[in-house]
Amino acid sequence: MSVETLVVTADEDGMRLDRWFKRRHPELTLGHLNKIVRTGQVRIDGARTKTSARVAPGQTVRVPPLKMADFPAPVVRRPTHSEEDRRAILEMVLFEDRDVLVLNKPYGLAVQGGSGTVQHVDGMLASLADAAGNRPLLVHRLDRDTSGVLLVARSRKMAADLGEVFRSRQARKHYWALVEGVPKPAQGRISLFLAKGEGMGNDRADRPKGGDRAAMERMRVAKHGDPDAQHSVTLYATVDRVLPRLAWLSMKPITGRTHQLRAHAEAIGHPIVGDPKYFVAPPGGAKHVDPARAVPTDVERKLHLLARRLVLPNPRGGTLDVTAPLPPHMQKSWDLFGFDTKQFDPIENAPED
């Protein structure tokens, strides 16, 4: 092999040199990379460098002969059911172009892996990787049991640009929820401090199978200045109702805290129907539920929360505006109560802060 001079692409902007090498030469060990960088065999624009250096588009990287024959062959871990995953992801697509995929994430599918999580969107996206190993990347997240709009970038550069759009609060997110009772006033602003709280109550029926404490973790209302307390703001509007039992809420989170909408709904006394963390039966069980506000048995006990719409500026120009349909269990409830998805949504006229 001979010396190579490789040019950093726009999609590699800001990458650490060690990660850049991992992307270009995944078979190269970290130990060997450290050696050739330390001895000056790797250079950026002709200058000596470090593995922690950040690369920029247009820079040239000198890559010496790597003598791959001296290294053990890398273990190739092929994703199981990659074709099945690819088909499943493509069936979720609501919108796509050369830069993004917008998915309709179904109820019950995790976005990222965790303890005991075998299948998740992030892992399934690996099935769309190209020949160079470049794969779509998540831009934001939804809870496992929240359905709806999920944004995915086709490149690292677009993921970074869209991430900045979210951090600067330029993305407008609209959610639909079915909640217990009917809020008063019909429209309002919820402004609270939230912090990580205790696990679920002592009632074993409230605990997820397996006793996973992470799965039981929930947010609690905190005070300003409490450890880990973060300010959170949500705007809500009642779209329709079934007096006095239930209401269809449209919700617009201004901030993006963990479980924000679920914790806010509980905090105002109207938890989201089917929420295993925040819709908890009162002490004494079902016999202590106000019969007038009891959720009809025809309603499935699944989280009734939909990421309905996402509107944000496209870094390449124009606007991304994508809407997701109701998932099957919510559609069943909407049909049961005669809710019309085409009726006016008051949250559309709500302020942006």
The 8 nearest C-alpha neighbors of each residue, nearest first, counted from 0:
[[1, 64, 2, 66, 65, 63, 3, 67],
 [2, 0, 64, 3, 63, 65, 62, 66],
 [1, 3, 63, 64, 62, 4, 0, 61],
 [4, 2, 62, 61, 5, 1, 63, 64],
 [5, 3, 61, 60, 62, 59, 6, 2],
 [4, 6, 60, 59, 3, 7, 61, 62],
 [5, 7, 59, 58, 57, 8, 60, 4],
 [8, 6, 56, 57, 58, 11, 59, 55],
 [9, 7, 56, 11, 10, 6, 57, 12],
 [8, 10, 56, 11, 12, 7, 156, 55],
 [9, 11, 156, 8, 12, 155, 154, 157],
 [12, 10, 8, 9, 14, 7, 13, 56],
 [13, 11, 55, 9, 56, 10, 14, 54],
 [14, 12, 53, 54, 55, 11, 15, 56],
 [15, 13, 53, 54, 11, 12, 19, 16],
 [16, 14, 53, 18, 51, 52, 17, 19],
 [15, 17, 19, 50, 18, 52, 53, 51],
 [18, 16, 50, 20, 19, 15, 21, 51],
 [19, 17, 21, 15, 20, 16, 22, 14],
 [18, 20, 16, 22, 17, 21, 14, 15],
 [21, 19, 23, 17, 22, 18, 24, 16],
 [22, 20, 25, 18, 24, 19, 23, 17],
 [21, 23, 19, 20, 25, 24, 18, 132],
 [24, 22, 20, 21, 25, 19, 131, 18],
 [23, 25, 21, 20, 26, 27, 22, 19],
 [26, 24, 21, 27, 22, 23, 20, 28],
 [25, 27, 24, 73, 28, 72, 21, 67],
 [28, 26, 25, 24, 29, 32, 31, 21],
 [29, 27, 30, 31, 32, 26, 25, 70],
 [30, 28, 32, 31, 33, 27, 17, 21],
 [31, 29, 33, 28, 32, 34, 27, 35],
 [30, 32, 34, 33, 28, 29, 35, 27],
 [33, 31, 29, 34, 35, 30, 36, 28],
 [32, 34, 30, 36, 31, 35, 37, 29],
 [33, 35, 31, 37, 32, 36, 38, 30],
 [36, 34, 40, 38, 32, 37, 33, 41],
 [35, 37, 41, 39, 33, 34, 38, 40],
 [38, 36, 34, 39, 35, 33, 49, 40],
 [39, 37, 35, 36, 40, 34, 41, 33],
 [40, 38, 36, 41, 37, 47, 35, 42],
 [39, 41, 35, 38, 36, 63, 42, 62],
 [42, 40, 36, 61, 39, 62, 35, 63],
 [41, 43, 47, 61, 46, 45, 60, 48],
 [42, 44, 60, 45, 46, 59, 61, 48],
 [45, 43, 59, 46, 58, 42, 60, 61],
 [44, 46, 42, 43, 47, 61, 60, 59],
 [47, 45, 42, 43, 44, 48, 41, 39],
 [48, 46, 42, 39, 43, 41, 45, 49],
 [47, 49, 42, 46, 43, 52, 36, 50],
 [50, 48, 51, 52, 36, 37, 47, 16],
 [49, 51, 16, 17, 52, 36, 15, 48],
 [50, 52, 49, 15, 16, 53, 17, 48],
 [53, 51, 49, 15, 50, 16, 54, 48],
 [54, 52, 15, 13, 14, 16, 51, 55],
 [53, 55, 13, 14, 12, 15, 16, 52],
 [54, 56, 12, 13, 58, 7, 57, 53],
 [57, 55, 7, 9, 8, 12, 58, 11],
 [56, 58, 7, 6, 55, 8, 59, 9],
 [59, 57, 7, 56, 6, 55, 44, 60],
 [60, 58, 6, 44, 5, 43, 4, 7],
 [59, 61, 43, 5, 4, 42, 62, 6],
 [60, 62, 4, 42, 41, 3, 43, 63],
 [61, 63, 3, 41, 2, 4, 60, 64],
 [64, 62, 2, 65, 40, 3, 61, 41],
 [65, 63, 0, 1, 2, 66, 62, 3],
 [64, 66, 67, 63, 0, 62, 27, 68],
 [67, 65, 68, 64, 69, 0, 70, 63],
 [66, 68, 69, 70, 65, 27, 26, 71],
 [67, 69, 66, 70, 71, 72, 65, 26],
 [70, 68, 67, 66, 71, 65, 72, 27],
 [71, 69, 67, 68, 72, 66, 27, 28],
 [72, 70, 73, 69, 68, 67, 26, 74],
 [71, 73, 70, 74, 26, 68, 67, 75],
 [74, 72, 26, 75, 71, 70, 25, 27],
 [73, 75, 76, 72, 71, 26, 77, 25],
 [74, 76, 77, 73, 72, 78, 26, 25],
 [77, 75, 74, 78, 79, 73, 81, 125],
 [76, 78, 75, 79, 81, 80, 74, 126],
 [79, 77, 81, 76, 80, 126, 125, 122],
 [78, 80, 81, 77, 82, 84, 83, 76],
 [79, 81, 83, 82, 84, 78, 85, 126],
 [82, 80, 84, 126, 83, 79, 78, 85],
 [83, 81, 85, 84, 80, 86, 126, 79],
 [82, 84, 80, 86, 81, 85, 87, 126],
 [85, 83, 81, 87, 123, 82, 86, 80],
 [86, 84, 82, 88, 126, 83, 87, 81],
 [85, 87, 89, 83, 84, 88, 90, 82],
 [86, 88, 84, 90, 85, 89, 83, 91],
 [89, 87, 91, 85, 90, 86, 84, 92],
 [88, 90, 86, 91, 92, 87, 85, 102],
 [89, 91, 87, 88, 92, 86, 93, 102],
 [92, 90, 103, 102, 88, 89, 93, 104],
 [93, 91, 102, 89, 94, 90, 101, 103],
 [92, 94, 102, 101, 103, 91, 95, 323],
 [95, 93, 101, 92, 100, 96, 102, 321],
 [96, 94, 100, 99, 101, 97, 92, 93],
 [95, 97, 98, 99, 100, 94, 153, 101],
 [96, 98, 99, 95, 153, 100, 152, 154],
 [99, 97, 153, 96, 152, 157, 154, 100],
 [100, 98, 152, 153, 95, 96, 151, 97],
 [99, 101, 95, 151, 94, 102, 150, 152],
 [102, 100, 150, 94, 93, 149, 92, 151],
 [103, 101, 92, 149, 91, 93, 148, 104],
 [102, 104, 147, 91, 148, 323, 93, 92],
 [105, 103, 147, 146, 102, 149, 148, 91],
 [106, 104, 146, 108, 103, 107, 147, 326],
 [105, 107, 144, 146, 108, 145, 104, 143],
 [106, 108, 144, 143, 105, 109, 145, 146],
 [107, 109, 143, 106, 105, 119, 110, 144],
 [110, 108, 143, 119, 111, 107, 120, 142],
 [109, 111, 120, 119, 121, 140, 143, 108],
 [112, 110, 121, 119, 109, 120, 113, 122],
 [111, 113, 116, 119, 109, 117, 110, 114],
 [114, 112, 116, 115, 111, 117, 109, 119],
 [113, 115, 116, 112, 211, 213, 117, 214],
 [114, 116, 113, 117, 112, 211, 118, 209],
 [117, 115, 113, 112, 114, 118, 119, 109],
 [118, 116, 115, 119, 112, 113, 114, 122],
 [117, 119, 116, 122, 120, 109, 112, 123],
 [118, 120, 109, 110, 111, 122, 121, 112],
 [121, 119, 110, 123, 122, 124, 111, 109],
 [122, 120, 124, 111, 123, 119, 110, 137],
 [121, 123, 124, 120, 119, 125, 118, 111],
 [122, 124, 120, 84, 125, 121, 126, 119],
 [125, 123, 126, 121, 122, 127, 135, 120],
 [124, 126, 127, 123, 128, 122, 134, 121],
 [125, 127, 81, 124, 85, 128, 123, 84],
 [128, 126, 125, 124, 134, 85, 129, 135],
 [127, 129, 134, 133, 132, 125, 126, 130],
 [130, 128, 132, 131, 133, 134, 127, 126],
 [129, 131, 132, 128, 133, 134, 127, 126],
 [132, 130, 129, 133, 128, 23, 22, 134],
 [131, 133, 129, 128, 130, 134, 22, 125],
 [134, 132, 128, 129, 131, 135, 154, 130],
 [133, 135, 128, 125, 127, 132, 136, 129],
 [136, 134, 153, 152, 154, 124, 151, 137],
 [137, 135, 152, 151, 153, 138, 134, 158],
 [136, 138, 151, 139, 152, 150, 121, 135],
 [137, 139, 151, 150, 158, 162, 136, 152],
 [140, 138, 137, 150, 149, 141, 162, 151],
 [141, 139, 110, 142, 149, 138, 137, 111],
 [140, 142, 145, 143, 110, 139, 149, 146],
 [141, 143, 145, 144, 140, 109, 110, 258],
 [142, 144, 109, 107, 108, 145, 141, 110],
 [143, 145, 107, 106, 142, 302, 146, 108],
 [146, 144, 142, 304, 143, 106, 305, 141],
 [147, 145, 305, 106, 105, 104, 306, 144],
 [146, 148, 306, 103, 104, 305, 323, 307],
 [147, 149, 103, 306, 102, 323, 307, 104],
 [150, 148, 102, 101, 103, 104, 147, 151],
 [149, 151, 101, 138, 100, 102, 139, 137],
 [150, 152, 137, 100, 138, 136, 99, 101],
 [153, 151, 99, 158, 136, 135, 154, 157],
 [152, 154, 135, 98, 99, 136, 151, 134],
 [155, 153, 157, 156, 152, 135, 158, 10],
 [154, 156, 158, 157, 10, 159, 136, 153],
 [157, 155, 10, 159, 158, 154, 160, 11],
 [156, 158, 160, 154, 159, 155, 152, 161],
 [157, 159, 155, 152, 161, 156, 160, 138],
 [160, 158, 162, 156, 157, 161, 155, 163],
 [161, 159, 157, 163, 162, 158, 156, 314],
 [160, 162, 164, 158, 163, 159, 157, 165],
 [163, 161, 159, 165, 164, 160, 158, 138],
 [162, 164, 166, 160, 161, 165, 167, 159],
 [165, 163, 161, 167, 162, 169, 166, 170],
 [164, 166, 168, 162, 163, 167, 170, 169],
 [167, 165, 163, 168, 164, 162, 169, 170],
 [166, 168, 164, 165, 169, 163, 170, 162],
 [169, 167, 165, 166, 170, 164, 253, 171],
 [168, 170, 164, 167, 165, 311, 171, 312],
 [171, 169, 311, 168, 165, 310, 164, 172],
 [172, 170, 310, 309, 311, 169, 173, 251],
 [171, 173, 309, 251, 308, 170, 310, 252],
 [174, 172, 251, 308, 307, 250, 306, 309],
 [175, 173, 306, 307, 250, 305, 249, 251],
 [174, 176, 249, 305, 248, 304, 307, 250],
 [177, 175, 304, 248, 303, 247, 178, 305],
 [176, 178, 247, 303, 246, 271, 272, 248],
 [179, 177, 271, 272, 246, 270, 269, 245],
 [178, 180, 245, 269, 270, 244, 272, 271],
 [181, 179, 245, 244, 243, 269, 292, 246],
 [180, 182, 246, 245, 243, 183, 179, 240],
 [183, 181, 185, 184, 180, 269, 237, 246],
 [184, 182, 185, 181, 186, 187, 237, 267],
 [183, 185, 186, 182, 187, 181, 236, 237],
 [184, 186, 183, 237, 182, 236, 187, 181],
 [187, 185, 236, 184, 235, 237, 188, 183],
 [186, 188, 235, 234, 184, 236, 189, 185],
 [187, 189, 234, 233, 190, 235, 232, 186],
 [188, 190, 233, 232, 234, 191, 187, 263],
 [191, 189, 232, 231, 188, 233, 192, 230],
 [192, 190, 231, 230, 193, 189, 232, 220],
 [191, 193, 230, 221, 229, 228, 220, 231],
 [194, 192, 220, 221, 228, 229, 219, 218],
 [195, 193, 228, 219, 218, 227, 221, 196],
 [196, 194, 218, 219, 217, 193, 197, 216],
 [197, 195, 218, 219, 217, 194, 198, 216],
 [196, 198, 216, 199, 217, 195, 218, 219],
 [197, 199, 216, 215, 217, 200, 196, 212],
 [200, 198, 215, 206, 205, 197, 201, 276],
 [199, 201, 202, 198, 205, 206, 203, 197],
 [200, 202, 203, 199, 205, 206, 204, 198],
 [203, 201, 204, 200, 205, 206, 199, 282],
 [204, 202, 205, 206, 201, 200, 207, 199],
 [203, 205, 202, 206, 207, 201, 200, 208],
 [206, 204, 203, 202, 199, 207, 200, 275],
 [205, 207, 203, 204, 208, 199, 210, 215],
 [208, 206, 210, 209, 205, 215, 211, 214],
 [209, 207, 210, 206, 211, 204, 205, 214],
 [208, 210, 211, 207, 206, 212, 214, 115],
 [209, 211, 208, 207, 212, 206, 215, 214],
 [212, 210, 214, 213, 209, 215, 207, 208],
 [213, 211, 215, 214, 210, 216, 198, 207],
 [214, 212, 216, 215, 211, 198, 114, 217],
 [213, 215, 212, 211, 216, 207, 210, 217],
 [216, 214, 212, 198, 213, 199, 217, 211],
 [217, 215, 198, 213, 214, 212, 197, 196],
 [218, 216, 196, 195, 198, 215, 276, 219],
 [217, 219, 195, 196, 194, 193, 262, 258],
 [220, 218, 196, 194, 193, 195, 221, 217],
 [219, 221, 193, 192, 194, 191, 218, 222],
 [222, 220, 192, 193, 194, 228, 219, 225],
 [223, 221, 225, 192, 224, 228, 220, 193],
 [222, 224, 225, 192, 228, 221, 230, 229],
 [223, 225, 222, 226, 228, 227, 221, 229],
 [224, 226, 228, 222, 223, 227, 221, 194],
 [227, 225, 228, 224, 194, 223, 221, 229],
 [226, 228, 194, 225, 229, 195, 193, 224],
 [229, 227, 194, 193, 225, 226, 192, 221],
 [230, 228, 192, 193, 231, 227, 194, 256],
 [229, 231, 192, 191, 193, 228, 232, 190],
 [232, 230, 191, 254, 190, 192, 229, 256],
 [231, 233, 190, 253, 189, 254, 252, 191],
 [234, 232, 252, 189, 253, 251, 188, 235],
 [235, 233, 188, 251, 250, 187, 189, 252],
 [236, 234, 250, 187, 186, 249, 251, 188],
 [235, 237, 186, 249, 248, 346, 185, 345],
 [238, 236, 248, 185, 239, 247, 186, 249],
 [237, 239, 247, 248, 344, 236, 249, 345],
 [240, 238, 247, 237, 246, 338, 241, 248],
 [241, 239, 246, 245, 247, 242, 181, 238],
 [240, 242, 245, 244, 243, 246, 239, 336],
 [243, 241, 244, 240, 245, 181, 180, 246],
 [242, 244, 180, 241, 292, 245, 181, 291],
 [243, 245, 292, 180, 242, 241, 179, 291],
 [244, 246, 180, 179, 241, 178, 240, 181],
 [247, 245, 240, 181, 178, 177, 239, 248],
 [246, 248, 177, 239, 238, 176, 240, 237],
 [247, 249, 237, 176, 236, 238, 175, 246],
 [248, 250, 175, 236, 174, 235, 346, 237],
 [251, 249, 235, 174, 234, 173, 248, 175],
 [250, 252, 173, 234, 233, 172, 235, 253],
 [253, 251, 233, 254, 232, 234, 250, 255],
 [252, 254, 232, 233, 352, 251, 255, 351],
 [253, 255, 252, 231, 232, 256, 233, 168],
 [256, 254, 252, 253, 259, 257, 231, 232],
 [257, 255, 259, 254, 258, 231, 229, 193],
 [256, 258, 259, 255, 218, 260, 217, 193],
 [259, 257, 261, 260, 262, 256, 218, 217],
 [260, 258, 256, 262, 257, 261, 263, 255],
 [261, 259, 263, 262, 258, 264, 252, 233],
 [260, 262, 264, 258, 263, 259, 265, 271],
 [261, 263, 265, 259, 264, 260, 258, 266],
 [264, 262, 266, 260, 265, 261, 259, 267],
 [265, 263, 270, 269, 261, 266, 262, 267],
 [264, 266, 270, 268, 262, 269, 263, 267],
 [265, 267, 263, 268, 264, 262, 269, 220],
 [268, 266, 265, 264, 269, 263, 182, 270],
 [267, 269, 265, 266, 270, 264, 182, 180],
 [268, 270, 179, 264, 265, 178, 267, 180],
 [271, 269, 265, 264, 278, 178, 179, 268],
 [270, 272, 178, 177, 274, 273, 264, 179],
 [273, 271, 178, 274, 303, 177, 302, 179],
 [272, 274, 302, 301, 300, 275, 303, 271],
 [273, 275, 302, 278, 276, 277, 272, 271],
 [276, 274, 278, 277, 273, 279, 205, 302],
 [277, 275, 274, 278, 217, 279, 199, 215],
 [276, 278, 274, 279, 275, 265, 270, 261],
 [279, 277, 274, 270, 275, 276, 271, 273],
 [280, 278, 277, 281, 275, 276, 205, 274],
 [279, 281, 284, 285, 282, 278, 288, 283],
 [280, 282, 284, 283, 279, 287, 288, 285],
 [283, 281, 284, 280, 287, 285, 202, 279],
 [284, 282, 287, 281, 286, 285, 280, 288],
 [283, 285, 282, 286, 280, 281, 287, 288],
 [284, 286, 288, 287, 280, 283, 281, 282],
 [285, 287, 288, 284, 283, 289, 290, 281],
 [288, 286, 285, 284, 283, 289, 281, 282],
 [289, 287, 285, 286, 290, 293, 281, 284],
 [288, 290, 291, 292, 293, 287, 286, 285],
 [291, 289, 293, 292, 288, 287, 286, 294],
 [290, 292, 289, 293, 244, 243, 288, 294],
 [293, 291, 244, 290, 289, 180, 243, 294],
 [292, 294, 290, 291, 289, 295, 244, 288],
 [293, 295, 292, 296, 244, 179, 298, 245],
 [296, 294, 297, 298, 293, 244, 292, 299],
 [295, 297, 298, 294, 299, 293, 300, 332],
 [296, 298, 295, 299, 332, 335, 294, 331],
 [299, 297, 296, 295, 332, 300, 294, 331],
 [300, 298, 301, 297, 328, 273, 296, 332],
 [301, 299, 273, 298, 302, 272, 274, 303],
 [302, 300, 273, 299, 303, 274, 328, 272],
 [301, 303, 273, 274, 304, 272, 144, 300],
 [304, 302, 176, 177, 272, 329, 301, 273],
 [303, 305, 176, 145, 302, 175, 146, 306],
 [304, 306, 146, 175, 307, 147, 174, 145],
 [307, 305, 147, 174, 148, 308, 146, 173],
 [308, 306, 174, 323, 305, 322, 173, 147],
 [307, 309, 322, 173, 321, 172, 306, 323],
 [308, 310, 172, 321, 320, 171, 173, 322],
 [311, 309, 320, 171, 319, 170, 172, 321],
 [310, 312, 170, 319, 318, 169, 171, 313],
 [313, 311, 318, 319, 317, 314, 316, 310],
 [312, 314, 318, 316, 315, 317, 319, 311],
 [315, 313, 316, 312, 160, 161, 157, 317],
 [316, 314, 313, 317, 312, 98, 318, 157],
 [317, 315, 313, 314, 318, 312, 319, 311],
 [316, 318, 313, 312, 319, 315, 314, 311],
 [319, 317, 312, 313, 311, 320, 316, 310],
 [318, 320, 311, 310, 313, 312, 321, 317],
 [319, 321, 310, 309, 318, 311, 322, 308],
 [322, 320, 309, 308, 319, 310, 323, 94],
 [321, 323, 308, 307, 309, 324, 148, 320],
 [324, 322, 307, 147, 148, 103, 308, 325],
 [325, 323, 326, 322, 307, 147, 103, 305],
 [324, 326, 330, 329, 327, 323, 305, 147],
 [325, 327, 329, 328, 330, 324, 146, 105],
 [328, 326, 330, 329, 331, 325, 332, 106],
 [327, 329, 331, 330, 326, 299, 332, 301],
 [330, 328, 332, 331, 326, 327, 325, 303],
 [329, 331, 333, 327, 332, 325, 328, 326],
 [330, 332, 328, 334, 329, 333, 335, 327],
 [331, 333, 335, 329, 334, 330, 298, 336],
 [334, 332, 338, 330, 336, 335, 331, 337],
 [335, 333, 337, 331, 332, 336, 330, 338],
 [334, 336, 332, 333, 337, 331, 338, 297],
 [337, 335, 333, 334, 338, 332, 241, 240],
 [336, 338, 334, 335, 333, 339, 332, 241],
 [337, 339, 333, 336, 334, 340, 239, 335],
 [338, 340, 341, 342, 337, 333, 334, 239],
 [339, 341, 342, 338, 333, 343, 325, 344],
 [342, 340, 339, 343, 344, 338, 238, 324],
 [341, 343, 340, 339, 344, 238, 338, 239],
 [342, 344, 345, 341, 238, 340, 347, 346],
 [343, 345, 346, 238, 347, 342, 249, 236],
 [346, 344, 347, 348, 236, 343, 238, 349],
 [347, 345, 349, 348, 344, 236, 249, 235],
 [346, 348, 345, 349, 344, 343, 350, 173],
 [349, 347, 346, 345, 350, 344, 351, 236],
 [348, 350, 346, 347, 351, 345, 234, 251],
 [351, 349, 352, 348, 234, 346, 347, 251],
 [350, 352, 349, 253, 171, 251, 234, 348],
 [351, 350, 253, 232, 234, 349, 233, 254]]
